[in-house]
């Protein structure tokens, strides 16, 4: 097992006030044992000067409404025209307007926003046929969560991540196409059960993919099989080199949505950002898709709560299947024993806050490097500003709402870190987190946990616990190396691989 997984499991197991079931779910879902690594093929680094010259042209192109799209006055298309760039777009409403067939209008509209339909001579008839196949694939198992709505949400979130931050201006056209394509198909034909369920039941997919990222391999394989269907390959005009590059990006990005690789992925990017000019392009795009995939806690409470309810129902359905097969219930899959609010607080503290903070740091670091290099050549003035992070306020509010639903013996929480700073309820005073490296066990145990006591609610609200900070991902991986603690955590690390 890689050191990142051992350290992450140690941290999770050492938190005192997090319920055991939540610890087991975090450890089982977001870590794994890796038996071997393939030799990485180094893709090209950021072509800074060329891409920087395109920046000012791209930003306007991405954010404006396209005038090249065919006239479509349907309510669904009207909603896209007005709300596609809205971080909190109601995908549930859009799904209703499209009769659970969201991609036929959505994917084409997103591609038009970037000028990719014309750039790659995409056949719109083939695109519509392909999107129909993807929609049917998503909906074939009737999943409460991993369905076409989720795929549409991840596609829109990916679009907003690269457009609202300006990151798309430093990507090549084929990279943008590949990343958006990956977002659309990343969970196609999901079975509504986890990788661990497939492995424990020796399913045909497990046999096919040898227990390794079973569902993720199936998703990407299925997406490319669809391209072989008659009149269903919208990318047939791509050059051989473009098609190969697109496939390479898509394969790596979709496999990167395997949640059991989470801590390894986070640690690798943290290390890479010590020298941003060396960051691997595919690694950057993989992190974007991974964050988009788990982003529902960054949306409004109403949307986040709907996503959570759907996900828990899918987990419970798996638990029902496990019970009927005589298998023990996987973490969070028991209808009678699962602690939903506690699990979401743990998910936000240990996974979402560190991931989204790291993503924002990556955007800032890479865009700053490009700006400095362009400025040095006289191609662009040095006026770089840090990217907007629309997710910060939503995370703080949603965490607070979940803590209000936790059993009364738990204390009222503080808000999570926002750009490395912990905001209090009034939003006035700000406390800077301690960013000094430490290997002490207490450096992680007292961040998301709370001490149980009998104080009044007003007294509890006046206190502030310390949730993950800007360097939350780093601190998660700086846990104790006590062999006994590591052993305890390792015992909990059955691989689940479910997307939260």
Beta strands, then each sheet from edge to edge (+ up, - down):
strand 1: 417-418
strand 2: 421-423
strand 3: 430-432
sheet 1: 1+ 2- 3+
end
